[in-house]
Amino acid sequence: MNRKILISILVSFLPVVFGCGTNKIEKNKIAGNQIIRMEEDTTSLLRNPCMGWTLYKESFHDQSMSEDADKYWAKNDEAAKKATIFLIRAPWAFMEPEEGKYAWIYNENYKKIVKGALDRGLRLNIRVFSDGYDCYMQATPNYVREAGCEGYFIPNGLVVSYFKDSNRWTPYPDDPVFKEKITQFVQALAREYDNPDIVDYVDAFNIGKGGGEGWGITWKNPSQQNRENVMEWYTDLYAANFKKVIPVMCFDQDYGYATEKRIVFDRKGFGARRDGLGSGHFNPAQKGYANEMYGKLPLFGEGFAWPGYDPNPPTATDAYIKTWRDCYENTFEHAFQYHFNSMDLRDTRTNDWLSVAPDLVEKFIRKGGYRFYPSEITLPSELTSGQNFTIKHNWKNTGNGYLPNNLPNWNYKYQTAFALLNEKGEVVKHWIDTQAEPSQWLRGYDYPYQLTVSTDGIAKGNYQWAVAVVDKTKNNTPGIKLAIKDKPVVNGWTVLTQVKVK
């Protein structure tokens, strides 16, 4: 084939490759328009949904959900300034010690801990688990056993030796009484927490060891079909009750990724969590799975829980790790390279992250998750009422994650919009470019678009052009903070320039 013809064909495909589909954009300036070039804000903490550092409050090993709220926030207040998400990983018996007696109604200290997170601008991630193997207390309420649920007592062993009391009963997750009682609990949990204003995501397959990570599960009937039936039922339970908040499941645990993908990830719109980052427990196969999921569903990360609190971590599993700095560097590299939207500032190591690796904390703020800005916008300097006009705009994501706008519980609620603001900063009229889909914006690409709309219904006068990524479930008010430097923001809208309507 002639070389010039081949180059011409390849160039013709570039708009599709770089995200604008058939919405091609010319490089020359539109007559009567002005070109506005934006500088990226590369340093600010952008507290956007489903991304960022995660501060922890968990019942894991010797930690307790009953810790005094004031003491907890006194020691973690500085870390909260770096975080976006607040994880509550709690045993079911803490969240519902008696049937129908929920912590979010009756436990004042719990309510104070949650309020402290929300007052600091953090959204929640909730995981409620039933297996007591890694918990300081029996994880399932006694009333479940008293109702006739079958289960077993956890044998004394390496992990449970952390606890004074190893006599903790755990239910079989395929027992019908367990299913009945956990269904009632999840329904109540969703009534309280299926609210994206305060909750980013909810863990939705919370059986097994590791505080409900899906490994080391003990069954009454261990057949493959029964195990798959339980995964189908359990994840359906959360999907049926959490309609607005994204459900999440740990991947590549007891079932294996192929089964999880077939039953859950390909069909139910779940996000994916992976624990053990920074260690050999995040293995090459799982790295491949993470690459496969990038841009299709969000990945939430957690570093490996190195045991003990000595100055140097153990090296039994990873000989290349000699110091805590090594741990944090490897953890950051796994999270960054494999596109995780979040990472943990868990309370056992929060101050170590801030003292040993503050540079990595700041780097994940800048580059972890997603970070959007319009690098260039071409707008009319004047408008004539009743006539059409054209806007060209180019977007970039300089973060390493992605916005999961495509998942069914969000249903493309975030949309790219332009508006005219009056002198009071009120939106007189706005236009949405439905072709400019934020879930498609991945790092390393430009995403150019062209929007042609009408000025019908706009009174003559002076206005300001503004841009935002809006939330259609909130009357198209701005929903995503943009990484734009040195531009005024009015009610969430980034003001671009003046415009006159004749």
PyMOL commands that set and color helices and strands:
alter all, ss='L'
color gray80, all
select helices_A, chain A and resi 3-17+69-80+92-95+103-106+108-119+142-146+160-162+176-193+209-212+224-241+257-265+284-293+324-337+350-356+358-367+438-440+472-474
alter helices_A, ss='H'
color red, helices_A
select strands_A, chain A and resi 33-37+52-58+83-91+123-129+151-153+169-171+199-203+246-250+271-277+299-303+342-345+372-380+382-383+388-397+414-421+427-433+447-454+461-471+477-480+489-490+493-501
alter strands_A, ss='S'
color yellow, strands_A
deselect
rebuild
show_as cartoon
